[in-house]
Amino acid sequence: MARVRLSVAERREELLRAAIGQIQERGVAAVRIADVASALGVSNALVLYHFSTKEQLVAAAFRYAAEDDLAHLRKLLGRRTTALRRLRSAVRWYAPTGQAKGWRLWIEGWAAALREPALREVTRDLDREWKAAIAGVVAEGVAAGEFRCPDPSAAALRLTALLDGLAVQMTSYPGAVSRARAQEWVDEALARELGLEREALTATGAVTPGAVT
């Protein structure tokens, strides 16, 4: 059966999705242009037409995955509800106990970024945008009187560090931390950063300033 002719944009997206799959399966170091081509039943030359080197393909694949994650994060944080609810939804989604990105992919990316400048730029950009988005909503909640946080940027950094660290532990060493315990730690950390009791994270209705300690 003849392959459907794709536009340049559609072909690039197809190649990027295939590259992500191969990276998750084989790792950044082991994946080859030939692996991506074989997964789609196309020639190496076609892949190289769109991405002249493996390094360019890998960096583009991670950027594609990053943009997808950031789009979902913005959707969660842009909902018309309290800042607390938006923060909790975003943190729970991003946490290794949630439904966020394939953590194995990003651990591979972080490791490879130590040696690949282009990939380091992608992972650094994602990290900056994630922290800025979280810090922005924390600042909104402070301004609205929902909770207190003297330094939203520092709070975002600490939360991200916890989530990333738990992801490495749970992905690299299955069973080291249970999902229930990890979620408990994440909720405790979020409540602590916002000056709230943990129970306030699941309370119905808007959070009032009187709930702040």
N, C-alpha and C positions, 0 to 999 in steps of 0.2 A: 504494500500500500504506500502511495506517495505521501511524503511528509507535507503538512500544511505549511505554506510559505508564511513566515512571520515577519513583522516589521522589525526594524533595527532595535527599537526599544523593547519589543516583546522578546526578541532573541536574547538580548542582553539580560533581561530579567530571568529567562529560562536558564541561561548559563550561570547566573549568580545563585539561583536556587539550587542548582545541581552542585555548584562548588560548596555551598553551605552543607549540603548533605554529605559530600565526600570528606569535608573537613571534620564533621562530627564523627564520621565512621573511621577515618584513617589518621586524623591529626594533621596539623599544618605542615610539619616537617615531611611527612610521608606522602601527602597528596601530590599528584602530578597532573599536568595538563591532560595527559592521556586518560586519566581516571574520569575527569569531568566529561571529556568527549565521549568516552565509552558509555557512561551513564545515560547519555542522551542519544547515543547512536549516531553521532556526527564525527567529523574529522578533526584532528588536532589543529589543522590549518584554520578551520572555522573559529575555534576558540581563540587562536592567536590573532585572528583578524580583529576581534573585538577587544582582546586584552593581550598586549604584545609580550607580556612575561607572566610567569606564575605569580610573582610578587604583586603585580598590578591586579591580577584576578583575585587573589586572596584579600588584598586591601579593599577592593571594591565589594567583595562578598560580605566582609564584616561591616562595611559602611551601610550596605543594603539592610543587613540584619539590624544594625543600630537604628537606622531611620524608622524601621518598622516598630521597634520597641519604643522609641521616643514618641511616635504618633499615638501609640496606645496609652503611654503615660500622660500625654497632653489631654487625651480624651477623658481619662479618669480624673485628672486635676481640673478639668474645665466644666465639670458637672455643676448644675445649679443646686448646690446643697452646702452645708457648713464646711469650713476648712478642715475641721477635725475628721469629718466623714470622708472627705476627699483624700486626706493624708493617709488615713487608715486603709482605704481601698488601694491606694497606690503602693504603700509599703507591703501590704499583704500579697498583692500581685507580684511585686518584684522579689519578695523573699523566696528562698529556695524551697519553701513549703507551698508556694503558690503556683500560678500558671504562667509565669514570665518566660523569658528567653530560655533556650536550652543552655543550662549552665556549663555543660561540658564544652560547648562551642566557645563560650567566653573565657573559660579558664585556658583553653588552647590559645585564644587570641592574646591574653595577657602574657603568657609565656613567650610566644613568638614575637610579641612587640618589643621585648628586650633587645632583639637583634634586627628587627625590621622597622626602619624609621617611618615608612608609609603606614604600616599597621599601628604603630605607636601613636601616630597622629589621630587615627580613627578612634582608638580606644580612649585616648585622652579627651577628645571632643565629646564622646558619649558620656564620660564621667563628669565633665564640666556641665553639660546640659542637664543631666539627671540631678546633680546637686543644686543647680540654679533653679530648676523647676520646683524641687521640694522646698528650698529656702524661700521661694516666692510665696508659696501657699502658707508656709509657717508665718511669714510676715503678715499675710492677709488675716490669718486667724488672730494674731496679736492685735492688729489694728481694730478688728471687730470685737475685741474683748472676750474671745472664746477661751483663751489660755495665755500664759506668759512664757516668753522665751527671749532672753536678753540678746542672743546672737543666733539668728536663723541660719546663717551660713555655716557656723560651727556645728549646729545641731544636724544639719543635712550631711555634713562630712562624717560625723560620728555614726549616724544611722546607716549611711552607705558603707562605712568600714565594717560595721557589724554584719550587715546583710551579705556583703561580699565574702567576708571571712567564714560565715556559716555555710555559704554556698560551696566554698572550696572544701571545707571539712566534710559536708554531706555528700558531695559529688566524688571526692577522692577516696573517702573512707566510709562507704555505706554502713549504716548502723552505728556510727560514732555518736551521733546525736539524733534522737527521735524527732519526727516531724512535730509532735505535740510540744516537746520541750523547746524546740527552736522557735515555734510560734509564740510560746509563752515568753521567751526572752525578747523577741521582737516587740511584742505588745508592751512589755515592761519598759523597754528602752524608749519607745515612742511616748509613753505616758510620762516617763521621767523627763524627757527633753521638753515636754510641754507643761510641766508642773502640775500634772493631773494624777488622780488616782487611776489605777488600771481599769477599774470598773466603768469609768467615764467613757472609755473607748467604745463600749457596747451599749451605753445608755441610749434610750430613745429620746427624740426631741433635741432641741438645740442645747448646746453647752452654754451655761451662763457663767459670768465672771465669778459668781459666788462659789463655783465648783473648783476654782483654782486655789491651790494651797500656797 
